[in-house]
């Protein structure tokens, strides 16, 4: 019996599975969802394509060199969002408490269900209903916490289930590579390998103070806890946020358009980072202006789902240019991103270079570690 029971549910190769659902001829073929152009990026790929070394965020040119026979599909975020919403609705109808971690990933808190029904039995019946009504393959892991359940799901894929009995969490993690721990990126993995640490069992034996010396106080403690299957993070109740926004009211009304654009730049980048932190993308951008006479005007534009700084910033500036016609003193400026859905940023990066994607990821890494204001553009500082 579980004192705490956490179920992690993951839709297998979600974007690919949705495409196969709409076109059965794609089943069993190596397939890539992403941009067709020379600057395109892989958003997702089938297990058949992964066998050739293809993975998400890889430049499309490299992916097609590895797997030239792959079928390339552009992808449609609106379609993926509708299928995700169907799965979310079914889970909400049955689960006592659940968290939607991304467009294709869920955590469910089943604590106490062993007394009446049985956590594993309930989870299997939920999965059976989800597969039947959505037509999508999915895997799940069940254990005492979110960390172990997520890793168990990865072990169960594709289209499988795995239960880690209470008290066997450390035994389950021991033979796995350190890269299997969620949150360990390529840089941390390389540093661990340089230290001679490749397995979680080895990582677990390193004193926490040594890890803190090498990786920092919080990161070192986190590495030690995760390698020891310790995770007390709760399942956060799911609430669908419709929009995020920022506004600034000037102390003195202004006509300084350069200052206004710099402020909009800062707001856009902070909001975009907030989107990516939450694993979300937006489909609508709104810019608001309030003049000195308190008259308020706004313009909005629908865009393909994205969380990319450059795209959102460009749209904001274009909307401002169309909106600002009175040439009056401005009292307030605001930016809002709406039409939010859970999704991965690379879907909106089909025409961006791998270097731009890598730069954004590195900047996000710095912000996550040192705070959202740790790195800003020089224009904002001025």
RANOR-V766945 format. One record per pair of residues at least 6 apart in sequence whose C-alpha atoms are under 8 Angstrom apart, sorted by the first residue. I is the first residue (numbers start at 1). J is the second residue. Records with the same first field share a line. If there is no record, write none. Layout:
I->J + J
This chain:
1->114 + 166
2->111 + 112 + 114 + 144 + 166
3->111 + 112 + 144
4->109 + 110 + 111 + 112 + 144 + 145
5->109 + 110 + 111 + 112 + 119 + 142 + 143 + 144 + 145
6->107 + 108 + 109 + 110 + 111 + 142 + 143 + 144 + 145 + 146 + 149
7->107 + 108 + 109 + 110 + 123 + 140 + 141 + 142 + 143 + 146 + 149
8->105 + 106 + 107 + 108 + 140 + 141 + 142 + 146 + 149 + 150 + 153
9->105 + 106 + 107 + 108 + 138 + 139 + 140 + 141 + 153
10->104 + 105 + 106 + 138 + 139 + 140 + 153
11->104 + 105 + 136 + 137 + 138 + 139
12->136 + 137 + 138 + 139 + 157 + 158 + 159
13->44 + 45 + 46 + 47
14->104 + 136
15->33 + 44 + 75 + 80
16->31 + 32 + 33 + 44 + 45 + 46
17->136 + 137
18->80 + 83 + 136
19->26 + 75
20->26 + 27
21->135 + 136
28->48
29->46 + 48 + 49 + 70 + 71
30->45 + 46 + 47 + 48 + 49 + 67 + 69 + 70 + 71
31->45 + 46 + 48 + 49 + 70 + 71 + 72 + 73
32->42 + 43 + 44 + 45 + 46 + 49 + 70 + 71 + 72 + 73
33->42 + 43 + 44 + 45 + 72 + 73 + 74 + 75
34->40 + 41 + 42 + 43 + 44 + 60 + 72 + 73 + 74 + 75 + 347 + 350
35->41 + 42 + 60 + 72 + 73 + 74 + 350 + 351
36->60 + 72 + 73 + 74 + 350
37->60 + 350 + 351
38->60 + 61
39->59 + 60 + 61 + 350 + 351 + 352 + 353 + 354
40->59 + 60 + 61 + 349 + 350 + 351 + 352 + 353
41->56 + 57 + 58 + 59 + 60 + 346 + 349 + 350 + 351 + 352 + 353 + 354
42->55 + 56 + 57 + 58 + 59 + 60 + 63 + 346 + 350
43->56 + 57 + 344 + 346 + 347
44->55 + 56
45->54 + 55 + 56
49->67 + 70
52->66 + 67
53->63 + 66
54->63 + 66 + 67
55->63
57->346 + 354 + 357
58->354
59->353 + 354
64->70
75->347
77->304 + 305 + 347
78->305
81->103 + 341 + 342
83->134
84->103 + 104
86->134
87->130 + 134
88->100
90->130
91->98 + 126
92->98
94->126
95->108 + 110
96->108 + 109 + 110
97->108 + 109 + 110 + 235 + 237
98->106 + 107 + 108 + 109 + 235 + 236 + 237 + 238
99->106 + 107 + 108 + 235 + 236 + 237 + 238
100->106 + 107 + 238
101->107 + 278 + 279 + 342
102->278 + 279 + 280 + 342 + 343
103->279 + 341 + 342 + 343
107->146 + 235
108->235
109->235
110->119
113->119
120->142 + 163
127->138
130->136
131->137 + 138
137->159
138->158 + 159 + 160
139->153 + 156 + 157 + 158 + 159 + 160 + 161
140->149 + 150 + 152 + 153 + 156 + 160 + 161 + 162
141->148 + 149 + 150 + 151 + 152 + 153 + 156 + 161 + 162 + 163 + 164
142->148 + 149 + 152 + 162 + 163 + 164
143->149 + 163 + 164 + 165 + 166 + 169
144->166
145->230 + 231 + 232 + 233
146->231 + 233 + 235
147->181 + 182 + 226 + 229 + 230 + 231
148->164 + 169 + 173 + 229
149->164
151->180 + 181 + 182
152->162 + 163 + 164
153->160 + 161 + 162
155->162
156->162
164->172
169->229
170->227 + 228 + 229
173->200 + 201 + 227 + 229
174->199 + 200 + 201 + 202
175->199 + 200 + 201
176->199 + 200 + 201
177->198 + 199 + 200
178->184 + 189 + 197 + 198 + 199 + 200 + 203
179->185 + 186 + 189
181->226 + 227
192->198
197->203
200->227
201->227
203->224 + 227
204->224 + 227 + 228
206->224
207->224
208->220 + 221 + 224
209->220 + 221
210->220
211->220 + 221 + 223 + 224
212->218 + 219 + 220 + 221
213->220
214->220
225->231
241->340
242->338 + 339 + 340
243->336 + 337 + 338 + 339 + 340
244->271 + 336 + 337 + 338
245->271 + 334 + 335 + 336 + 337
246->267 + 271 + 334 + 335 + 336
247->332 + 333 + 334 + 335
248->332 + 333 + 334
249->331 + 332 + 333
250->331 + 332
252->331
253->292 + 329 + 330 + 331
254->329 + 330 + 331
255->327 + 328 + 329 + 330
260->333
261->317
262->379 + 380
263->380
264->313 + 316 + 317 + 333 + 334 + 335
265->313 + 380
266->376 + 380
267->335
268->309 + 312 + 313 + 316 + 335
269->309 + 313
270->372
271->337
272->307 + 308 + 309 + 312
273->307 + 364 + 372
275->281 + 282 + 307
276->307 + 344 + 345
278->342
279->342 + 343 + 344 + 345
280->307 + 340 + 341 + 342 + 343 + 344 + 345
281->305 + 306 + 307 + 340 + 341 + 342 + 343 + 344 + 345
282->304 + 305 + 306 + 307 + 337 + 338 + 339 + 340 + 341
283->302 + 303 + 304 + 305 + 306 + 337 + 338 + 339 + 340
284->300 + 301 + 302 + 303 + 337 + 338 + 339
285->300 + 301 + 302 + 303 + 312 + 315 + 316 + 335 + 336 + 337 + 338
286->298 + 299 + 300 + 301 + 316 + 319 + 335 + 336 + 337 + 338
287->298 + 299 + 300 + 316 + 319 + 320 + 333 + 334 + 335 + 336
288->296 + 297 + 298 + 299 + 332 + 333 + 334 + 335
289->296 + 297 + 298 + 323 + 324 + 330 + 331 + 332 + 333 + 334
290->296 + 297 + 330 + 331 + 332 + 333
291->328 + 329 + 330 + 331 + 332
292->328 + 329 + 330 + 331
294->331
297->323
298->323
299->319 + 323
300->319
301->315 + 319
304->348
305->347 + 348
306->312 + 345 + 346 + 347 + 348 + 349
307->345 + 348
308->345 + 348 + 349
316->335
346->357
349->357
363->375
366->374 + 375
367->373 + 374 + 375
